Amino acid sequence: MERRGKQTWHFDQPVYIQGSGTAVGPEELKGPLGSCFDVSYDNLYAGQENWELAERQLMQDAVEAALKESEKKSEEMDYFFAGDLLNQIVTSNYYAREVDIPYFGLFAACATVMEGVALAALFVDTGTANLTLTAVSSHNATAERQFRYPTEFAGQRPDSSTFTVTGAGAVVIGKKPSLIKVTDATIGKVRDYGIKQPFDMGSAMAPAAADTLITHLKETGRDPSYYDVIVTGDLSRVGSGILRKLVQDKGLTLDRYEDCGVMIYHQEQPVFSGGSGAACPAVVTFGHLFKEMKEGRIKRMLVVATGALLSPLMIQQKESIPSIAHAVAFEREE
């Protein structure tokens, strides 16, 4: 690994995506990317007794799909990196006891997926591992009752709110050449611009996304046009507009920019300003965007996953919302 600047890693040893898997719930299936996911459910229970078990089922489905595509078994994985949104990342912890792989539990809110990919790729690049597995999940019903109100409360929310994606994404990373190569990762810093509104996480996360994106471009010496597409995790329609303005203020223009939270749903779906949740950038990247890369429509892609490090306890104490963004670059190997 070659370090570029203070925050960016360039993987100078071969690091490739060996396989990926996605699982989603009913609203995600109805969205414009519904055909891109490996497993889908027509209700939030996913065949389980409660929503927490349903989220664990989604993670299991995504991992099994990723292992199947990579033609590997769980016992061949050297390390497992996983995270979710629930207290003590219980979805990941309880699933990790089933797969019996050396495990790192991660939490960076909705940015967890690219934190996991960056660390998994680093382990492969440095020879610490031959094969690594990364997974994240979120569930609309579990997240809503933990971070906002009990689902049964049916409280009114402003249009700036986001809608937690029900889903999970997983990826196997190794040294065997494939169509998708992991080339760089930029590790973000926690940023807090004083936003205290938990129903406007796009505004809270946009400064962190801008900071990581600008740092990545500076430390790699690249212009935004280097990438066929730059995508953020889940800034939604509110936050993505703010990001454009913050980057423009630094003299940069994002001509090829999209947000996973906007891409995953139709505008007429009941999702307020767009999707959010740890699964949002995971299922869009590992499902839709990887498909676009494999079919040659995208050759270079930067994914800037964004996370609001939101704590209900801190919000009750009138604290603001710190945020983080981690970026990973993928390139198609011809």
HELIX and SHEET records of a PDB file:
HELIX    1   1 PRO A   26  LYS A   30  1                                   5    
HELIX    2   2 GLY A   34  CYS A   36  5                                   3    
HELIX    3   3 TRP A   51  SER A   70  1                                  20    
HELIX    4   4 SER A   74  GLU A   76  5                                   3    
HELIX    5   5 ASN A   87  ILE A   89  5                                   3    
HELIX    6   6 VAL A   90  VAL A   99  1                                  10    
HELIX    7   7 ALA A  109  ALA A  111  5                                   3    
HELIX    8   8 THR A  112  ASP A  125  1                                  14    
HELIX    9   9 ASN A  140  PHE A  147  1                                   8    
HELIX   10  10 THR A  151  PHE A  153  5                                   3    
HELIX   11  11 MET A  201  THR A  220  1                                  20    
HELIX   12  12 PRO A  224  TYR A  226  5                                   3    
HELIX   13  13 SER A  236  GLN A  248  1                                  13    
HELIX   14  14 CYS A  260  MET A  263  1                                   4    
HELIX   15  15 ALA A  279  VAL A  283  1                                   5    
HELIX   16  16 VAL A  284  LEU A  289  3                                   6    
HELIX   17  17 PHE A  290  LYS A  294  1                                   5    
HELIX   18  18 PRO A  312  GLN A  316  1                                   5    
SHEET    1   A 7 GLU A   2  ARG A   4  0                                        
SHEET    2   A 7 THR A   8  HIS A  10 -1                                        
SHEET    3   A 7 ILE A 180  THR A 186 -1                                        
SHEET    4   A 7 SER A 323  ARG A 332 -1                                        
SHEET    5   A 7 ARG A 300  ALA A 308 -1                                        
SHEET    6   A 7 VAL A 229  THR A 232  1                                        
SHEET    7   A 7 TYR A 257  ASP A 259  1                                        
SHEET    1   B 6 VAL A  39  SER A  40  0                                        
SHEET    2   B 6 TYR A  16  VAL A  24  1                                        
SHEET    3   B 6 GLY A 167  GLY A 174 -1                                        
SHEET    4   B 6 LEU A 131  SER A 138 -1                                        
SHEET    5   B 6 TYR A  79  GLY A  83  1                                        
SHEET    6   B 6 TYR A 103  GLY A 105  1                                        
SHEET    1   C 2 PHE A 163  THR A 164  0                                        
SHEET    2   C 2 GLY A 275  SER A 276  1                                        
END                                                                             
